Amino acid sequence: MKCDYTGEMIFPLPFSILTVVFGFGLFVARFMKNQTRFCITLLAFTDIVLKLNWVFLLIYLYIGKYYVSASIIAYCIFSNIIFNLILWRSAYYRT
């Protein structure tokens, strides 16, 4: 087996910047309107951005023919969506 250096992936950088900018905007909105639910909204947005990051990573791995890593990421995306549906649905019906 031989390991080849393919360079660093820069996928997380734009998603991190997007989350920080949105978080700052939500922080400002919290003080302008007191009813904004800061923590839940920021958590939901960060979760969406993380899933988008995983989808782009899945595409990158599939194009690069890293099928094992791509299948692991696909499993993570699928299980994350299923767990979120179960948790949010149970929380919705509890209230």
N, C-alpha and C positions, 0 to 999 in steps of 0.2 A: 504494500500500500504506500502511496505517496501523497503527501499533503501539499497542495498548491495554495499560495496566498492569492486571494482574489480581490483584495482591497476591503475597505470598510464600507458598510452599508450606511447610508445617510437617511434612511426612512424615518427613524424616530424624531429627527430634528424638526421638520415642519409641523408634525403633529404635536410636539411639545410646545412649540411657539404658539400654535393655535390655541392650545389649552390654557396657556398662561395669559394670553391676550383676552380670551373669553372670561377667564377667572377674574381678571382685573375689572373688566366691564361689568361683570355680575356683582363684584364687590362695590363698585360705584353705584350700581342700581339698587343695591341693598340699602344704602343710605338715602337715596332719593325717594324710594318707596319702601316703606317698612314691611310690607307684606311679602316681599321676595324671599323665597326659601332658598337661602344661599347654599347650604351644604348638600341638600338633595339635588338641586339643579346642577351644581358643579360636579357631583358624583355621576349623575346621568350623562352629562356632556363628556366627561372624561371617559366613561365607559364606551360611548359611541365612537369617540376619537380612537380609543384603543382598538376597537373592532375594525375600524377602517385601516389602521396601521397593520393589523394582522392580515387583512384581505390583500393589501398591497404586498406584504411580505410573502403571502401564499402565491401570488402571481409571479413575483420575482423568483421564488424557489422553483416553481413549476417550469418557468421558461428556462432556468438554469439547469434543468434536469436533476434537481435534488429531490427525488420523489419521496424518500423516507421523511425528510424534514417537512416537505409540503404536506404529507399526509398527517403528520403530528400537528402542524398548525391548523389544518382543516378540522381535525378532531377537537382541538382546543376551541376553535370558533363555534363548532356545532354544539359542544357541551356547554359552553358559556351562554349561548343563546337559549338552550333548553333550561339551564339552571335559572337564568334571569326570568324566563317566562313563568317558571314554577314559583319563584320567590315573589315576583311582582303580582302575579295572579292571586296568590294566597294573601298577600298584604292588602290587595284591593278588596277581597271578600271579607277580610277581618274587620275593615273599617266600614 
